[in-house]
Amino acid sequence: MSTMELAWFKSSYSGTQGDDSIEVAVTEQAICIRDSKDVARPCFAVGREGWTSFVRYAAHG
């Protein structure tokens, strides 16, 4: 699946003022992350277990 076919979304915490942010797309194998200002660049993909660990770590500050 190409990155153009993925369902990209921004966090509900992202502003609507054109702020810098990331977009995320979920696939069966991975979580894909890209820069919302430069969608032509390749995305960064992380396995589901790695993403879960990252989110758990980030939530604890």
C-alpha positions in Angstrom: 0.0 0.0 0.0 1.4 3.4 -0.9 1.4 6.3 1.6 -1.1 8.1 -0.6 -3.6 5.3 0.0 -3.4 5.4 3.7 -5.9 7.1 5.9 -3.8 9.9 7.5 -5.0 11.8 10.6 -3.7 14.4 13.0 -4.0 14.4 16.8 -7.0 16.1 18.2 -4.4 18.2 20.1 -3.1 19.6 16.8 -4.0 23.2 16.1 -5.8 24.6 13.1 -3.5 27.5 12.6 -1.1 25.6 10.3 1.1 24.5 13.2 3.8 22.0 12.7 2.5 18.6 13.5 2.7 15.0 12.5 0.1 12.8 10.8 -0.4 9.1 11.7 -1.8 6.2 9.6 -2.5 2.8 11.0 -2.0 -0.4 9.0 -2.2 -4.1 10.0 1.6 -4.3 10.3 2.7 -0.8 11.5 1.9 2.7 12.5 3.1 5.2 9.9 4.2 8.7 10.9 4.9 11.7 8.6 5.5 15.4 8.7 2.2 17.2 7.9 4.1 20.0 6.2 6.1 17.7 3.9 3.9 14.8 2.9 6.1 14.0 -0.1 8.9 12.7 2.1 8.9 9.0 3.0 7.0 8.1 6.2 8.5 6.6 9.3 6.9 3.2 10.1 7.0 1.6 13.5 5.7 -1.9 14.4 2.6 -2.0 16.6 4.6 -3.2 19.7 7.1 -0.5 19.3 4.4 2.2 18.9 2.7 0.9 22.1 5.9 1.1 24.0 6.6 4.6 22.7 3.1 5.9 23.6 3.3 4.3 27.1 6.7 5.9 27.6 5.5 9.3 26.4 2.5 9.2 28.6 4.7 9.0 31.7 6.5 12.2 30.8 
